Amino acid sequence: MSRIADNITTKSFNKITSASSEYSHGKEEETLDFERIIALKKLDTNLYMSEELWRPFAARGVYGGQIIAQALNAAYFTVGEEFNIHSLHCYFILACVSEVPVIYKVKIVRDGRSFATRSVVAKQFGKHIFTVNLSFAKEEKGTKLEHQVTMHDVPAPENLISENVRVRELLNTEEMSIKLREFYESKLKDRSPMDYRYTSSFSSKEVAKGYGTPRDIQDLWFKLHNKTPENSFKIHACAIAYASDNSLLKTSLQNNGIISKSVGMLASIDHTIWFHSPARADEWLLHSMRSPRANDGRGLTFGQVFSRDGRLVASTAQEGLIRLSDSGKALQEKYMLAEHRRIIQSKAKI
């Protein structure tokens, strides 16, 4: 595997680097093709190479959702058409650079009558950067046990603004510092195949100071910008996997009222998705997220993905690294002290 990877020419690297740059800052119509984003080149039996990588502005490495989606795509190449993904469990090991392609090696663990198991290792520079175990299943026939939780009421996506519009609105406020304004102006250059719409957001004043009112739930509508001609489970499952990494870890921040300005480092560690039933990712899906715990520099979040009609189509889980910036630590200590004083005062009144 490493010999094949080492034989990829500098010309190939340049091509991918150019594509990545075009993806981040090029024409919007060229950057919203989801099939291009997860496209892979076959190098050998069960061995694939990424054709495009994207590192979001100010991120340490390539967007994790793209790596998950590409690894899922690679695994799909090795199973029969009657099999569809029902679960995946992955670990992010090292940050992925966008200038060098990722090599995906698929291991066929087992092919059964009802289930097929795969393991995928992603490498750069001969080192493991990501691993994922995946299980595929055939559709069950006959009478089946079925139940699900109910989707709670949220505003319709048509009544909400997109993330880009929200950023532009923030830039039109006077509270932004020069540094924060430059950050959001650069963020607007990023392109995404997804239309993301939060049901609620921090105010411009909260964003400016880096701290807001804590919230225990985060709801995010998402869908592909472009309709996909594909009606396959595969494309839409890859798209859900791609979008699932967008806001899970940020939910742990929101629980503490922390906003990006106060974050020094944010990185996914492990990520899990259970796919319950087929859903089209070019139609609105709701990712409802809650974080039950954050401690020792890590945050844990669980999510549920619902279709527009309330079907639970997927469940998610993620743990990630959270380190506050110096200003974020100062803010956290300030508000923890204020909360401590409030508790003491309330007890004194009893």
C-alpha contacts under 8 A as a table, 3 or more apart, distances in Angstrom:
res1	aa1	res2	aa2	distance
1	M	4	I	5.32
1	M	5	A	6.28
1	M	47	L	7.88
1	M	105	K	7.80
2	S	5	A	4.93
2	S	6	D	5.95
2	S	126	G	5.61
3	R	6	D	5.02
3	R	7	N	6.24
4	I	7	N	5.16
4	I	8	I	6.83
4	I	43	L	7.92
5	A	8	I	5.52
5	A	103	I	6.97
5	A	126	G	7.67
6	D	9	T	7.93
6	D	125	F	7.93
8	I	12	S	6.42
8	I	13	F	7.62
9	T	12	S	5.19
9	T	13	F	6.63
10	T	13	F	4.91
10	T	14	N	6.18
11	K	14	N	5.12
11	K	15	K	6.26
12	S	15	K	5.12
12	S	16	I	6.37
13	F	16	I	5.22
13	F	17	T	6.06
13	F	99	E	6.62
13	F	100	V	5.63
13	F	101	P	6.78
14	N	17	T	4.94
14	N	18	S	5.97
14	N	99	E	7.54
15	K	18	S	5.17
15	K	19	A	6.21
16	I	19	A	4.94
16	I	20	S	6.09
16	I	51	E	6.16
16	I	52	E	5.79
16	I	53	L	7.45
16	I	99	E	6.72
16	I	100	V	7.11
16	I	101	P	6.84
17	T	20	S	5.07
17	T	21	S	6.24
17	T	52	E	7.95
17	T	98	S	6.66
17	T	99	E	4.67
17	T	100	V	7.02
18	S	21	S	5.15
18	S	22	E	6.15
19	A	22	E	5.01
19	A	23	Y	6.04
19	A	52	E	6.13
19	A	53	L	7.77
20	S	23	Y	4.95
20	S	24	S	6.34
20	S	52	E	5.82
20	S	53	L	5.36
20	S	54	W	5.46
20	S	55	R	7.90
20	S	98	S	6.67
20	S	99	E	7.55
21	S	24	S	5.26
21	S	25	H	6.14
21	S	26	G	7.30
21	S	54	W	7.82
22	E	25	H	5.33
22	E	26	G	4.38
22	E	27	K	7.52
22	E	31	T	7.68
23	Y	26	G	5.67
23	Y	27	K	7.94
23	Y	30	E	7.34
23	Y	31	T	5.16
23	Y	54	W	6.79
23	Y	191	R	6.87
24	S	31	T	7.67
24	S	54	W	6.64
24	S	55	R	7.63
24	S	56	P	7.39
24	S	189	K	6.83
24	S	190	D	5.12
24	S	191	R	5.62
25	H	189	K	5.71
25	H	190	D	6.30
25	H	191	R	7.05
26	G	30	E	7.15
26	G	31	T	7.10
27	K	30	E	5.45
27	K	31	T	6.62
28	E	31	T	5.16
28	E	32	L	6.42
28	E	191	R	6.82
29	E	32	L	5.76
29	E	33	D	7.59
30	E	33	D	6.59
31	T	191	R	6.51
31	T	192	S	6.99
31	T	193	P	6.79
32	L	191	R	7.54
32	L	192	S	6.28
32	L	193	P	4.23
32	L	194	M	7.71
32	L	225	H	6.73
32	L	226	N	6.93
33	D	36	R	5.45
33	D	37	I	6.64
33	D	193	P	6.52
33	D	226	N	7.24
34	F	37	I	4.98
34	F	38	I	6.57
34	F	193	P	5.94
34	F	224	L	7.77
34	F	239	A	7.59
35	E	38	I	5.43
35	E	39	A	5.88
35	E	235	I	7.58
36	R	39	A	4.97
36	R	51	E	7.98
36	R	52	E	7.48
37	I	51	E	7.83
37	I	52	E	6.02
37	I	53	L	7.36
37	I	66	Q	7.38
38	I	50	S	7.55
38	I	51	E	7.89
38	I	52	E	7.50
38	I	66	Q	6.87
38	I	69	A	6.32
38	I	70	Q	4.93
38	I	73	N	7.02
39	A	50	S	6.56
39	A	51	E	5.97
39	A	52	E	7.31
39	A	70	Q	7.15
40	L	48	Y	6.02
40	L	49	M	5.38
40	L	50	S	4.77
40	L	51	E	5.58
40	L	70	Q	7.31
40	L	73	N	7.99
40	L	74	A	7.36
41	K	48	Y	5.47
41	K	49	M	5.07
41	K	50	S	6.43
41	K	51	E	6.61
42	K	45	T	7.70
42	K	46	N	7.81
42	K	47	L	6.12
42	K	48	Y	4.51
42	K	49	M	6.45
43	L	47	L	5.51
43	L	48	Y	5.39
43	L	49	M	6.85
44	D	47	L	4.99
44	D	48	Y	7.09
46	N	74	A	7.85
46	N	78	T	7.02
46	N	105	K	6.02
46	N	106	V	5.16
46	N	107	K	7.24
47	L	103	I	7.19
47	L	104	Y	5.79
47	L	105	K	4.75
47	L	106	V	6.38
48	Y	74	A	6.76
48	Y	103	I	5.78
48	Y	104	Y	5.04
48	Y	105	K	6.56
49	M	101	P	6.40
49	M	102	V	5.65
49	M	103	I	4.61
49	M	104	Y	6.05
50	S	53	L	7.21
50	S	70	Q	7.37
50	S	101	P	5.45
50	S	102	V	5.33
50	S	103	I	6.66
50	S	104	Y	7.86
51	E	101	P	6.86
52	E	101	P	7.46
53	L	62	V	6.49
53	L	66	Q	7.54
53	L	98	S	5.25
53	L	99	E	7.86
53	L	101	P	7.41
54	W	62	V	5.29
54	W	63	Y	6.20
54	W	66	Q	7.78
54	W	98	S	5.97
55	R	59	A	6.39
55	R	60	R	7.77
55	R	61	G	5.53
55	R	62	V	4.02
55	R	63	Y	5.58
55	R	97	V	7.54
55	R	98	S	6.08
56	P	59	A	5.42
56	P	61	G	7.68
56	P	62	V	6.85
56	P	63	Y	6.41
56	P	190	D	6.44
57	F	186	S	6.96
57	F	187	K	5.90
57	F	190	D	6.68
59	A	62	V	7.41
59	A	63	Y	7.85
60	R	95	A	6.56
61	G	95	A	5.05
61	G	96	C	4.93
61	G	97	V	5.37
61	G	98	S	7.11
62	V	66	Q	7.61
62	V	67	I	7.75
62	V	95	A	7.17
62	V	96	C	5.26
62	V	97	V	5.92
62	V	98	S	5.87
63	Y	66	Q	5.65
63	Y	67	I	7.01
64	G	67	I	5.18
64	G	68	I	6.34
64	G	92	F	7.93
64	G	242	Y	7.84
64	G	245	D	6.52
64	G	268	S	7.51
65	G	68	I	5.11
65	G	69	A	6.12
65	G	241	A	6.32
65	G	242	Y	4.04
65	G	243	A	6.30
65	G	244	S	6.81
65	G	245	D	5.03
65	G	246	N	7.17
66	Q	69	A	5.09
66	Q	70	Q	6.05
66	Q	242	Y	5.46
67	I	70	Q	5.16
67	I	71	A	6.07
68	I	71	A	5.22
68	I	72	L	6.15
68	I	90	C	7.91
68	I	238	C	7.98
68	I	241	A	6.47
68	I	242	Y	6.60
69	A	72	L	5.06
69	A	73	N	6.09
69	A	238	C	4.80
69	A	239	A	6.93
69	A	241	A	5.66
69	A	242	Y	5.37
70	Q	73	N	4.91
70	Q	74	A	6.17
70	Q	238	C	7.62
71	A	74	A	5.03
71	A	75	A	6.29
71	A	104	Y	6.69
71	A	120	V	6.53
71	A	122	A	7.58
71	A	132	V	7.65
72	L	75	A	5.14
72	L	76	Y	6.17
72	L	134	L	7.83
72	L	238	C	6.54
73	N	76	Y	5.07
73	N	77	F	6.65
73	N	234	K	7.52
73	N	238	C	6.81
74	A	77	F	5.42
74	A	78	T	7.35
74	A	104	Y	7.06
74	A	106	V	7.01
75	A	78	T	5.53
75	A	79	V	7.13
75	A	106	V	6.18
75	A	118	R	6.57
75	A	119	S	7.78
75	A	120	V	7.03
75	A	134	L	7.82
76	Y	79	V	5.55
76	Y	234	K	7.35
78	T	106	V	7.92
78	T	108	I	7.78
79	V	83	F	6.48
79	V	116	A	7.26
80	G	83	F	5.68
81	E	84	N	7.60
82	E	138	K	5.78
82	E	139	E	7.74
83	F	115	F	7.59
83	F	116	A	7.53
83	F	136	F	5.59
83	F	137	A	5.06
83	F	138	K	4.77
83	F	139	E	7.61
84	N	136	F	5.02
84	N	137	A	5.46
84	N	138	K	6.45
84	N	233	F	6.91
84	N	234	K	7.15
85	I	88	L	7.75
85	I	134	L	7.23
85	I	135	S	6.01
85	I	136	F	4.20
85	I	137	A	6.37
85	I	234	K	7.86
85	I	237	A	7.63
85	I	275	F	6.80
86	H	134	L	7.95
86	H	135	S	6.03
86	H	136	F	5.51
86	H	137	A	6.40
86	H	274	W	5.64
86	H	275	F	4.60
86	H	276	H	6.57
87	S	134	L	5.88
87	S	135	S	5.46
87	S	136	F	7.19
87	S	272	T	7.43
87	S	273	I	5.57
87	S	274	W	4.32
87	S	275	F	5.87
88	L	132	V	6.65
88	L	133	N	5.63
88	L	134	L	4.34
88	L	135	S	6.41
88	L	272	T	5.68
88	L	273	I	5.48
88	L	274	W	6.69
89	H	132	V	5.51
89	H	133	N	5.38
89	H	134	L	6.59
89	H	270	D	7.51
89	H	271	H	5.99
89	H	272	T	4.50
89	H	273	I	6.76
90	C	130	F	7.28
90	C	131	T	5.54
90	C	132	V	4.00
90	C	133	N	6.36
90	C	270	D	5.54
90	C	271	H	5.28
90	C	272	T	6.31
91	Y	130	F	5.71
91	Y	131	T	5.43
91	Y	132	V	6.42
91	Y	269	I	5.78
91	Y	270	D	4.30
91	Y	271	H	6.45
92	F	95	A	7.68
92	F	129	I	6.28
92	F	130	F	4.70
92	F	131	T	6.88
92	F	268	S	6.46
92	F	269	I	5.13
92	F	270	D	5.99
93	I	128	H	6.86
93	I	129	I	4.74
93	I	130	F	5.29
93	I	131	T	7.75
93	I	269	I	7.18
94	L	128	H	7.28
94	L	129	I	4.46
94	L	130	F	7.01
95	A	129	I	6.66
96	C	124	Q	7.44
96	C	129	I	6.65
97	V	100	V	6.31
98	S	101	P	7.15
100	V	124	Q	7.21
101	P	124	Q	7.10
102	V	122	A	6.31
102	V	123	K	5.73
102	V	124	Q	5.51
103	I	122	A	5.52
103	I	123	K	5.19
103	I	124	Q	6.60
104	Y	120	V	6.48
104	Y	121	V	5.73
104	Y	122	A	4.57
104	Y	123	K	6.61
105	K	120	V	5.55
105	K	121	V	5.31
105	K	122	A	6.51
106	V	118	R	6.78
106	V	119	S	5.83
106	V	120	V	4.51
106	V	121	V	6.70
107	K	118	R	5.72
107	K	119	S	5.07
107	K	120	V	6.13
108	I	111	D	7.49
108	I	117	T	6.64
108	I	118	R	5.04
108	I	119	S	6.76
109	V	116	A	7.79
109	V	117	T	5.34
109	V	118	R	5.28
109	V	119	S	6.76
110	R	116	A	5.61
110	R	117	T	5.08
110	R	118	R	7.07
111	D	115	F	6.58
111	D	116	A	4.52
111	D	117	T	6.53
112	G	115	F	5.12
112	G	116	A	5.64
113	R	116	A	7.92
114	S	137	A	5.68
114	S	138	K	5.43
115	F	135	S	6.85
115	F	136	F	5.53
115	F	137	A	4.46
115	F	138	K	6.57
116	A	135	S	5.84
116	A	136	F	5.03
116	A	137	A	6.38
117	T	133	N	7.53
117	T	134	L	5.87
117	T	135	S	4.63
117	T	136	F	6.29
118	R	133	N	5.92
118	R	134	L	5.18
118	R	135	S	6.40
119	S	131	T	7.45
119	S	132	V	5.79
119	S	133	N	4.46
119	S	134	L	6.14
120	V	131	T	5.74
120	V	132	V	5.32
120	V	133	N	6.47
121	V	128	H	6.78
121	V	129	I	7.90
121	V	130	F	6.06
121	V	131	T	4.62
121	V	132	V	6.70
122	A	128	H	5.91
122	A	129	I	5.80
122	A	130	F	5.07
122	A	131	T	6.18
123	K	126	G	5.79
123	K	127	K	5.22
123	K	128	H	4.61
123	K	129	I	5.45
123	K	130	F	7.09
124	Q	127	K	5.48
124	Q	128	H	6.80
124	Q	129	I	6.74
128	H	131	T	7.49
140	E	144	K	7.71
141	K	144	K	7.74
148	Q	311	R	7.95
148	Q	312	L	6.69
149	V	312	L	7.42
150	T	310	G	7.03
151	M	306	F	6.97
151	M	310	G	5.60
151	M	311	R	7.79
151	M	312	L	7.74
154	V	199	T	6.99
154	V	219	D	7.93
155	P	159	N	6.68
155	P	160	L	7.39
155	P	199	T	6.39
156	A	159	N	5.50
156	A	160	L	7.00
157	P	160	L	5.15
157	P	161	I	7.81
157	P	197	R	6.64
157	P	199	T	7.89
157	P	221	W	6.32
157	P	284	W	7.57
158	E	161	I	7.76
160	L	197	R	6.28
160	L	198	Y	7.32
160	L	199	T	6.76
161	I	165	V	6.12
161	I	166	R	6.47
161	I	197	R	6.01
161	I	198	Y	7.80
162	S	165	V	5.29
162	S	166	R	6.32
162	S	195	D	6.48
162	S	196	Y	5.74
162	S	197	R	4.79
162	S	198	Y	7.67
163	E	166	R	5.01
163	E	167	V	6.27
163	E	195	D	7.58
163	E	196	Y	5.79
163	E	197	R	5.84
163	E	198	Y	7.46
164	N	167	V	5.12
164	N	168	R	6.30
164	N	188	L	6.49
165	V	168	R	5.08
165	V	169	E	6.23
166	R	169	E	5.04
166	R	170	L	6.31
167	V	170	L	5.04
167	V	171	L	6.33
167	V	184	Y	6.57
167	V	188	L	7.29
168	R	171	L	5.06
168	R	172	N	6.49
168	R	188	L	7.97
169	E	172	N	5.15
169	E	173	T	6.92
170	L	173	T	5.48
170	L	176	M	7.71
170	L	204	S	5.85
171	L	174	E	7.89
171	L	176	M	7.12
171	L	181	R	6.36
171	L	184	Y	7.21
171	L	185	E	7.62
173	T	176	M	6.63
173	T	204	S	6.99
175	E	204	S	6.88
175	E	205	K	6.16
175	E	208	A	5.85
176	M	180	L	5.97
176	M	181	R	5.70
176	M	204	S	7.83
176	M	208	A	5.38
177	S	180	L	5.18
177	S	181	R	5.96
177	S	208	A	7.08
178	I	181	R	5.06
178	I	182	E	6.18
179	K	182	E	5.20
179	K	183	F	6.33
180	L	183	F	4.97
180	L	184	Y	6.42
180	L	208	A	7.56
180	L	261	K	7.60
181	R	184	Y	5.30
181	R	185	E	6.13
182	E	185	E	5.07
182	E	186	S	6.17
183	F	186	S	5.33
183	F	187	K	6.16
184	Y	187	K	4.77
184	Y	188	L	6.29
185	E	188	L	5.36
185	E	189	K	7.26
186	S	189	K	5.47
186	S	190	D	7.44
187	K	190	D	5.53
188	L	191	R	7.76
192	S	195	D	7.47
193	P	224	L	5.69
193	P	225	H	5.75
193	P	226	N	7.61
194	M	222	F	6.42
194	M	223	K	5.48
194	M	224	L	4.47
194	M	225	H	5.43
194	M	243	A	7.38
195	D	222	F	5.46
195	D	223	K	5.48
195	D	224	L	6.10
195	D	225	H	5.74
196	Y	220	L	6.75
196	Y	221	W	5.86
196	Y	222	F	4.62
196	Y	223	K	7.05
197	R	220	L	5.68
197	R	221	W	5.08
197	R	222	F	6.34
198	Y	201	S	6.65
198	Y	218	Q	7.77
198	Y	219	D	6.01
198	Y	220	L	4.48
198	Y	221	W	6.26
199	T	218	Q	7.77
199	T	219	D	5.73
199	T	220	L	6.20
199	T	221	W	7.58
200	S	218	Q	7.78
200	S	219	D	7.61
202	F	206	E	5.94
202	F	207	V	6.33
202	F	212	G	6.49
202	F	213	T	7.93
203	S	206	E	5.14
203	S	207	V	6.22
203	S	212	G	7.91
204	S	207	V	5.03
204	S	208	A	6.06
205	K	208	A	5.08
205	K	209	K	6.41
206	E	209	K	5.34
206	E	210	G	5.94
206	E	211	Y	5.43
206	E	212	G	4.94
206	E	259	I	7.97
207	V	210	G	5.03
207	V	211	Y	6.64
207	V	212	G	7.36
207	V	259	I	6.36
207	V	260	S	7.99
207	V	261	K	7.40
208	A	261	K	7.86
209	K	261	K	7.81
210	G	258	I	6.38
210	G	259	I	4.95
210	G	260	S	6.79
210	G	261	K	5.07
210	G	262	S	5.38
210	G	328	G	7.31
211	Y	257	G	5.39
211	Y	258	I	5.02
211	Y	259	I	5.64
211	Y	262	S	7.51
211	Y	331	L	7.35
212	G	257	G	4.65
212	G	258	I	6.55
212	G	259	I	7.25
213	T	256	N	7.99
213	T	257	G	5.21
214	P	254	Q	5.71
214	P	255	N	4.94
214	P	256	N	5.13
214	P	257	G	4.00
214	P	258	I	7.72
215	R	218	Q	7.45
215	R	254	Q	5.73
215	R	255	N	4.97
215	R	256	N	7.46
215	R	257	G	6.95
216	D	251	T	7.86
216	D	254	Q	7.21
216	D	255	N	5.11
216	D	290	R	6.15
216	D	291	S	6.93
217	I	251	T	7.16
217	I	255	N	7.61
217	I	288	S	7.23
217	I	289	M	5.71
217	I	290	R	4.87
217	I	291	S	7.46
218	Q	251	T	6.19
218	Q	254	Q	7.90
218	Q	288	S	5.94
218	Q	289	M	5.13
218	Q	290	R	6.54
219	D	286	L	6.82
219	D	287	H	5.79
219	D	288	S	4.47
219	D	289	M	6.22
220	L	286	L	5.64
220	L	287	H	5.11
220	L	288	S	6.40
221	W	284	W	6.34
221	W	285	L	5.53
221	W	286	L	4.40
221	W	287	H	6.19
222	F	243	A	7.55
222	F	281	A	7.95
222	F	284	W	5.66
222	F	285	L	5.45
222	F	286	L	6.44
222	F	287	H	7.62
223	K	281	A	5.33
223	K	282	D	4.99
223	K	283	E	5.51
223	K	284	W	5.02
223	K	285	L	6.31
224	L	227	K	6.88
224	L	239	A	7.71
224	L	281	A	5.98
224	L	282	D	4.53
224	L	283	E	7.24
225	H	282	D	6.95
226	N	282	D	6.70
227	K	282	D	5.42
228	T	231	N	7.60
228	T	282	D	6.72
230	E	235	I	6.93
231	N	235	I	7.85
231	N	280	R	7.98
232	S	235	I	5.97
232	S	236	H	6.96
233	F	236	H	5.50
233	F	237	A	5.86
233	F	278	P	6.08
233	F	279	A	7.51
234	K	237	A	5.18
234	K	238	C	6.14
235	I	238	C	5.19
235	I	239	A	6.24
236	H	239	A	4.91
236	H	240	I	6.20
236	H	279	A	6.78
236	H	280	R	5.59
236	H	281	A	5.14
236	H	282	D	7.78
237	A	240	I	5.13
237	A	241	A	6.16
237	A	275	F	7.82
237	A	278	P	7.80
237	A	279	A	7.78
237	A	281	A	7.74
238	C	241	A	5.02
238	C	242	Y	6.09
239	A	242	Y	4.92
239	A	243	A	6.23
239	A	281	A	6.17
240	I	243	A	5.20
240	I	244	S	5.94
240	I	281	A	6.41
241	A	244	S	5.20
241	A	245	D	7.19
241	A	273	I	7.40
242	Y	245	D	6.31
242	Y	246	N	7.78
243	A	246	N	5.48
244	S	247	S	7.16
244	S	248	L	7.07
244	S	287	H	7.72
244	S	316	T	7.34
245	D	248	L	6.09
245	D	249	L	7.91
247	S	250	K	5.07
247	S	251	T	6.42
248	L	251	T	5.47
248	L	252	S	7.58
248	L	289	M	6.61
248	L	301	T	5.94
248	L	302	F	7.39
248	L	303	G	7.23
248	L	317	A	7.71
248	L	318	Q	6.58
249	L	252	S	5.56
249	L	253	L	7.13
249	L	266	L	7.85
249	L	268	S	7.25
249	L	299	G	6.68
249	L	300	L	7.19
249	L	301	T	6.44
249	L	318	Q	6.91
249	L	319	E	7.03
249	L	320	G	6.19
250	K	253	L	5.03
250	K	254	Q	6.29
251	T	254	Q	4.93
251	T	255	N	6.29
251	T	289	M	6.73
251	T	290	R	6.52
251	T	291	S	6.12
251	T	301	T	6.80
252	S	255	N	5.22
252	S	256	N	6.94
252	S	290	R	7.77
252	S	291	S	5.31
252	S	293	R	7.55
252	S	294	A	6.55
252	S	299	G	5.50
252	S	300	L	6.72
252	S	301	T	6.56
253	L	256	N	5.38
253	L	257	G	6.27
253	L	258	I	4.94
253	L	259	I	6.79
254	Q	257	G	4.77
254	Q	258	I	5.61
254	Q	259	I	7.08
255	N	258	I	7.59
255	N	291	S	6.99
258	I	262	S	6.40
258	I	263	V	7.59
258	I	328	G	7.67
259	I	262	S	5.78
259	I	263	V	7.02
260	S	263	V	5.15
261	K	328	G	7.48
262	S	324	L	5.95
262	S	325	S	5.44
262	S	326	D	7.70
262	S	327	S	5.97
262	S	328	G	3.90
262	S	329	K	7.56
262	S	331	L	7.96
263	V	266	L	7.04
263	V	322	I	7.49
263	V	323	R	6.25
263	V	324	L	4.43
263	V	325	S	5.02
263	V	328	G	6.22
264	G	322	I	7.81
264	G	323	R	5.36
264	G	324	L	4.63
264	G	325	S	3.95
264	G	326	D	7.63
264	G	328	G	7.86
265	M	321	L	7.30
265	M	322	I	5.83
265	M	323	R	4.90
265	M	324	L	6.61
265	M	325	S	7.53
266	L	320	G	7.11
266	L	321	L	5.58
266	L	322	I	4.91
266	L	323	R	6.54
267	A	320	G	5.50
267	A	321	L	5.08
267	A	322	I	6.91
268	S	271	H	7.37
268	S	318	Q	7.25
268	S	319	E	6.39
268	S	320	G	4.20
268	S	321	L	6.25
269	I	318	Q	7.51
269	I	319	E	5.74
269	I	320	G	4.72
269	I	321	L	6.59
270	D	318	Q	5.70
270	D	319	E	5.54
270	D	320	G	6.82
271	H	316	T	7.56
271	H	317	A	5.82
271	H	318	Q	4.43
271	H	319	E	6.73
272	T	316	T	5.59
272	T	317	A	5.10
272	T	318	Q	6.32
273	I	314	A	6.88
273	I	315	S	5.74
273	I	316	T	4.53
273	I	317	A	6.61
274	W	314	A	5.46
274	W	315	S	5.15
274	W	316	T	6.42
275	F	278	P	7.78
275	F	313	V	6.18
275	F	314	A	4.43
275	F	315	S	6.69
276	H	312	L	7.11
276	H	313	V	4.95
276	H	314	A	5.23
276	H	315	S	7.73
277	S	312	L	7.72
277	S	313	V	4.96
277	S	314	A	7.20
278	P	313	V	6.64
279	A	307	S	6.93
279	A	313	V	6.51
280	R	283	E	5.66
281	A	284	W	6.89
281	A	285	L	6.92
283	E	308	R	7.91
284	W	307	S	6.77
284	W	308	R	6.02
285	L	305	V	6.55
285	L	306	F	5.64
285	L	307	S	4.80
285	L	308	R	5.93
286	L	304	Q	7.86
286	L	305	V	5.41
286	L	306	F	5.06
286	L	307	S	6.44
286	L	308	R	7.25
287	H	303	G	6.39
287	H	304	Q	5.62
287	H	305	V	4.46
287	H	306	F	6.58
288	S	303	G	5.41
288	S	304	Q	5.23
288	S	305	V	6.38
288	S	306	F	7.96
289	M	301	T	6.75
289	M	302	F	5.72
289	M	303	G	4.18
289	M	304	Q	6.52
290	R	301	T	5.61
290	R	302	F	5.53
290	R	303	G	6.36
291	S	294	A	7.58
291	S	299	G	7.36
291	S	300	L	5.65
291	S	301	T	4.11
291	S	302	F	6.23
292	P	300	L	6.60
292	P	301	T	6.57
292	P	302	F	7.93
293	R	299	G	6.14
293	R	300	L	5.60
293	R	301	T	7.57
294	A	297	G	7.32
294	A	298	R	5.62
294	A	299	G	4.11
294	A	300	L	6.09
295	N	298	R	5.47
295	N	299	G	6.49
297	G	321	L	5.81
297	G	322	I	5.13
297	G	323	R	5.96
298	R	319	E	6.67
298	R	320	G	5.42
298	R	321	L	4.59
298	R	322	I	5.36
299	G	319	E	5.52
299	G	320	G	5.46
299	G	321	L	6.58
299	G	322	I	6.63
300	L	317	A	7.51
300	L	318	Q	5.85
300	L	319	E	4.42
300	L	320	G	6.75
301	T	317	A	5.69
301	T	318	Q	5.42
301	T	319	E	6.44
302	F	315	S	7.61
302	F	316	T	5.63
302	F	317	A	4.37
302	F	318	Q	6.60
303	G	315	S	5.68
303	G	316	T	4.72
303	G	317	A	6.08
304	Q	312	L	6.91
304	Q	313	V	7.92
304	Q	314	A	6.04
304	Q	315	S	4.49
304	Q	316	T	6.12
305	V	312	L	5.90
305	V	313	V	5.76
305	V	314	A	4.99
305	V	315	S	5.96
305	V	316	T	7.77
306	F	309	D	7.78
306	F	310	G	5.56
306	F	311	R	5.31
306	F	312	L	4.48
306	F	313	V	5.56
306	F	314	A	7.13
307	S	310	G	5.31
307	S	311	R	5.21
307	S	312	L	6.60
307	S	313	V	6.58
308	R	311	R	7.44
312	L	315	S	7.74
324	L	327	S	7.76
324	L	328	G	5.21
324	L	329	K	5.72
325	S	328	G	4.85
325	S	329	K	6.13
326	D	329	K	5.15
326	D	330	A	6.33
327	S	330	A	5.11
327	S	331	L	6.22
328	G	331	L	5.06
328	G	332	Q	6.04
329	K	332	Q	5.07
329	K	333	E	6.12
330	A	333	E	5.23
330	A	334	K	6.13
331	L	334	K	5.00
331	L	335	Y	6.23
332	Q	335	Y	5.30
332	Q	336	M	5.95
333	E	336	M	5.06
333	E	337	L	6.04
334	K	337	L	5.26
334	K	338	A	6.28
335	Y	338	A	4.88
335	Y	339	E	6.06
336	M	339	E	5.10
336	M	340	H	6.11
337	L	340	H	5.00
337	L	341	R	6.24
338	A	341	R	5.15
338	A	342	R	6.22
339	E	342	R	4.97
339	E	343	I	6.26
340	H	343	I	5.24
340	H	344	I	6.36
341	R	344	I	5.12
341	R	345	Q	6.13
342	R	345	Q	5.15
342	R	346	S	6.12
343	I	346	S	5.15
343	I	347	K	6.24
344	I	347	K	5.20
344	I	348	A	6.20
345	Q	348	A	5.03
345	Q	349	K	6.49
346	S	349	K	5.32
346	S	350	I	6.80
347	K	350	I	5.31
